[in-house]
Amino acid sequence: QTLTGNSKLITCTNFSSDGKFLVSASEYESVIRIWNVKDGTCVDSIDSEEKGIKEARLSSNGKYLVSIAPQIYMLWDVKSKALLYKKKSPRYVSVKSMAISPNNRLFAIAYNNGLIELCNLNSGKLIHSFTGHNDRVDKITFSPNNRYLSSTSADGTIRVWDVNNGECVKLFKAHNKWGYFVSFSHNGEKIVSAGVDEEICICDINTNEVITFKGERGSNFNSVFFSPDDKRLLLSTMNIVYLLDTYSGKVLHKIRKNSLSGYIQTAEFCPNGNILIVGTDYFGLYGEFPSYQKLIDETQERFKANPLTPEERKFYLEYD
């Protein structure tokens, strides 16, 4: 399906933990939208009054929403749309990433100065400040058991933090340049990161082993996720979405965007494993991988017989 409502340049699209809802935001407007995944309707929206929303996420119980813009983060009550807490960063310090713990107790904010703040989700109160990165933090994520927070930085390292005491318990030098994105496996035993050095790194928390796969030349990855069964990896660049085998690094499927469809912002598994979300400059799409491929194959045959108009081409992806 195609979800319409956001203006140009969608900056984030995130599923709720139960896969029933999708949150989206755009670079050029202040409204954060919540979509029903089943029928594709917009069921709610919050006007943050801050343009340039970089990321927005629902808590797993659907009660809270946290959003970040370049120099501010905000905590919202979804039902009442009340702003519970907001914090502006100092001049020259920008907000880079955020994450909400699966147990709905904590959220974390990362900055371009290497600082990470851990806060109470009910009140916004600061609990811990994590220091150790000597360059900007690009992405943070909680472990499934709520015990750890992982971060990847422009200093080339991946750190794992204990949320109870704020200490760094693991340090991986995984990338030659930097890892732009990081996420936990669903069993909580591994971390995967991908970045601008064309590499995908899988770090084992228990053994400290790091396995590296080399991506295609020019692959500057902007997202990477484990499938719900941890057997596959979903990665995206500005132009291509890849599905990889976790153990071998073999490319199982590849979807290349149409040249007139803007840039791919992110690709994400729905929690049930069947749904793929692709956020681009112009639209958000979700659908089952097999049927999606079938649709693309059929569309290619249509291209050969009846070429699309430039306007029509904006709504199609080219399967490779």
C-alpha positions in Angstrom: 0.0 0.0 0.0 0.9 3.6 -0.4 0.5 6.0 2.6 -0.2 9.6 1.7 -0.3 12.6 4.0 3.3 13.5 4.7 4.8 16.2 2.5 8.1 15.7 0.7 11.2 14.2 2.5 9.9 11.7 5.0 12.6 11.5 7.6 11.4 8.6 9.8 9.0 5.7 9.6 8.8 3.4 12.7 6.6 0.5 13.6 5.0 0.1 17.0 6.3 -3.0 18.8 3.1 -5.0 18.1 3.2 -4.1 14.4 -0.2 -2.6 14.4 0.8 1.0 13.9 3.3 3.1 12.0 4.7 6.5 12.9 5.9 8.9 10.3 7.3 12.4 10.1 8.6 14.8 7.5 11.4 17.2 7.2 9.2 20.1 6.1 6.3 19.9 8.5 5.8 19.7 12.2 3.1 17.0 12.2 3.8 13.5 13.4 1.3 10.9 12.0 0.3 7.5 13.4 -1.0 5.0 10.8 -3.1 1.8 11.1 -0.9 -0.8 9.3 -3.9 -3.1 8.4 -5.9 -0.6 6.4 -3.4 2.2 5.7 -5.5 5.0 7.4 -4.0 7.8 9.5 -5.6 7.3 12.9 -4.0 10.1 14.8 -1.5 12.9 14.6 0.4 15.2 16.9 1.6 18.7 15.9 5.0 19.2 17.5 5.2 22.8 16.3 8.8 21.9 15.4 9.8 21.4 11.8 12.6 19.1 10.9 11.5 16.1 12.9 14.3 13.6 12.6 12.8 10.7 14.5 9.7 9.8 16.4 8.8 6.6 18.2 5.9 5.1 20.1 6.4 3.3 23.4 5.4 -0.4 23.2 2.2 0.2 25.2 1.2 3.0 22.9 1.0 5.5 25.7 4.0 7.7 25.0 5.7 9.2 21.9 9.2 10.7 21.8 10.3 12.9 19.0 13.6 14.6 18.2 14.4 17.7 16.0 17.9 19.1 15.4 18.1 20.9 18.8 15.2 19.6 20.9 13.5 16.4 22.1 10.0 16.1 23.2 7.9 13.6 25.3 4.2 13.3 24.5 1.2 11.7 25.9 -0.4 10.1 22.8 -4.0 10.0 24.1 -4.3 13.6 25.4 -1.6 14.9 23.0 -0.1 16.7 26.0 3.6 17.7 25.9 4.9 16.1 29.1 8.5 17.2 28.8 10.9 19.0 26.3 14.5 19.9 26.4 16.5 22.1 24.1 20.2 21.4 23.6 22.9 24.1 24.0 24.0 26.1 21.0 26.1 24.0 18.5 25.0 20.8 20.1 22.5 18.8 18.0 20.2 15.8 18.8 21.2 12.8 16.6 19.1 9.8 17.8 16.7 8.5 20.3 15.4 5.1 21.6 12.7 3.8 23.9 13.2 0.8 26.1 10.8 -2.2 25.5 9.5 -2.1 29.0 8.2 1.5 28.7 10.3 2.8 31.5 13.2 4.6 29.8 14.2 6.6 26.8 17.6 7.7 25.6 18.9 10.7 23.6 22.2 10.9 21.7 24.0 14.1 20.7 26.7 15.2 18.2 29.2 15.8 21.0 29.3 12.2 22.0 27.0 12.4 25.0 24.1 10.1 25.6 21.4 10.8 28.2 19.1 8.2 29.8 15.8 9.5 31.0 12.6 8.3 32.8 9.8 7.8 30.2 7.1 9.0 32.6 8.6 12.2 33.6 11.6 13.0 31.3 13.9 13.2 34.3 17.6 12.5 33.7 18.8 9.2 35.2 22.3 8.8 33.7 24.7 10.5 31.3 26.9 8.2 29.3 30.3 9.6 28.3 33.0 7.8 26.3 32.5 8.5 22.6 34.8 11.2 21.3 32.7 12.1 18.3 29.0 12.3 17.4 26.7 9.4 18.3 24.8 8.4 15.2 22.4 5.8 16.5 21.3 4.2 19.8 19.1 1.2 20.6 18.0 -0.8 23.6 18.5 -4.5 24.0 15.3 -6.7 24.1 15.8 -7.4 27.8 16.1 -3.7 28.7 19.5 -4.2 30.3 21.7 -2.6 27.7 21.9 0.4 25.4 24.1 0.1 22.3 25.5 3.1 20.5 27.5 3.7 17.3 29.6 6.7 16.7 31.7 8.6 14.2 34.7 7.7 16.3 34.4 4.2 14.7 33.4 2.4 17.8 30.3 0.5 19.0 29.7 0.7 22.8 27.3 -1.3 25.0 26.2 0.5 28.2 24.6 -1.0 31.3 21.5 1.1 31.9 21.5 0.4 35.6 24.8 2.0 36.4 25.7 3.9 33.3 28.9 2.0 32.7 30.3 1.0 29.3 30.5 -2.9 29.5 31.6 -3.6 25.9 33.7 -1.7 23.3 34.0 -2.9 19.7 36.2 -1.2 17.1 34.2 -2.5 14.2 34.4 0.1 11.4 37.3 1.7 9.6 35.3 5.0 9.3 32.1 4.9 11.3 29.0 2.9 11.7 25.9 4.9 10.9 23.3 2.5 12.2 23.1 -0.2 15.0 20.5 -2.6 16.2 20.2 -5.7 18.5 19.3 -9.2 17.5 15.9 -10.3 18.9 17.6 -12.8 21.2 19.8 -10.0 22.5 23.1 -11.8 21.9 24.3 -9.9 18.9 24.6 -6.3 17.6 24.7 -5.4 13.9 26.0 -2.2 12.6 26.5 -0.7 9.1 27.9 2.5 7.8 29.8 4.5 5.3 32.7 2.1 4.9 30.6 -0.4 3.0 30.9 -2.9 5.8 28.3 -4.8 7.9 29.6 -5.8 11.3 28.0 -8.4 13.6 29.3 -8.2 17.2 28.7 -11.1 19.6 28.1 -9.7 23.1 29.0 -12.9 24.9 32.2 -13.9 23.0 33.3 -10.4 21.7 33.7 -11.9 18.2 33.2 -9.5 15.3 32.1 -10.9 11.9 32.4 -8.4 9.0 30.7 -8.6 5.6 31.7 -6.3 2.8 28.8 -4.6 1.0 28.8 -3.6 -2.6 31.1 -0.8 -3.7 29.6 2.6 -2.8 27.2 1.1 -0.2 26.7 3.8 2.3 24.1 2.1 4.6 21.5 4.2 6.4 19.7 1.4 8.3 20.1 -2.3 9.3 17.8 -4.6 11.2 17.6 -8.3 12.1 14.5 -10.2 11.0 12.3 -11.4 14.0 14.0 -14.9 13.7 17.5 -13.3 13.4 18.2 -15.3 10.3 18.2 -12.4 7.9 19.4 -8.8 7.8 17.5 -6.0 6.1 19.7 -3.1 5.0 19.2 0.1 3.0 21.2 2.6 1.2 19.9 5.7 -0.5 19.1 3.7 -3.7 18.9 0.0 -2.7 17.3 -2.3 -0.1 19.1 -5.6 0.6 18.0 -8.8 2.3 21.0 -10.8 3.5 21.6 -14.1 5.2 22.8 -13.4 8.7 25.3 -16.3 8.8 26.9 -16.1 5.3 26.3 -12.5 4.3 24.8 -13.7 1.0 22.4 -11.3 -0.7 19.0 -13.1 -0.9 17.0 -10.2 -2.5 17.7 -6.7 -3.7 15.2 -3.9 -4.5 16.5 -0.9 -6.4 14.5 2.3 -6.3 13.3 4.0 -9.5 15.4 7.0 -10.4 12.4 9.4 -10.0 11.3 8.1 -6.6 13.6 10.2 -4.3 16.0 8.6 -1.8 15.4 5.7 0.4 15.5 6.8 4.1 15.0 3.5 5.9 13.8 -0.1 5.5 12.4 -2.0 8.4 10.8 -5.3 9.3 7.4 -5.3 10.9 7.5 -7.3 14.2 5.6 -10.2 12.5 8.4 -10.6 10.0 6.2 -10.3 6.9 6.0 -6.6 6.4 8.6 -4.3 4.9 8.5 -0.6 5.3 10.5 1.7 3.0 10.6 5.4 3.7 11.6 7.7 0.8 11.5 11.4 -0.1 8.1 11.0 -1.6 6.2 8.1 -0.1 6.1 5.2 2.5 5.4 1.7 1.3 4.7 -1.5 3.2 3.9 -5.0 2.0 4.9 -8.7 2.3 8.2 -9.4 0.7 7.1 -12.2 -1.7 4.0 -10.4 -3.0 6.0 -7.2 -3.2 8.5 -8.9 -5.5 5.6 -10.4 -7.6 4.1 -6.9 -7.9 7.4 -5.5 -9.1 7.9 -8.3 -11.6 4.5 -7.7 -13.0 5.1 -4.0 -13.1 8.3 -4.5 -15.1 6.3 -6.4 -17.7 3.9 -3.5 -17.9 6.8 -1.1 -18.4 7.8 -3.0 -21.5 4.3 -2.9 -23.0 3.1 0.5 -21.8 5.7 2.9 -20.4 4.6 4.9 -17.4 4.3 8.7 -17.4 6.8 10.6 -15.2 4.1 11.1 -12.5 3.2 7.4 -12.5 6.8 6.4 -12.1 7.1 8.2 -8.8 5.0 5.4 -7.2 6.9 2.4 -8.3 10.2 0.7 -7.4 12.3 -1.2 -9.8 13.2 -4.8 -8.7 16.8 -5.9 -9.5 
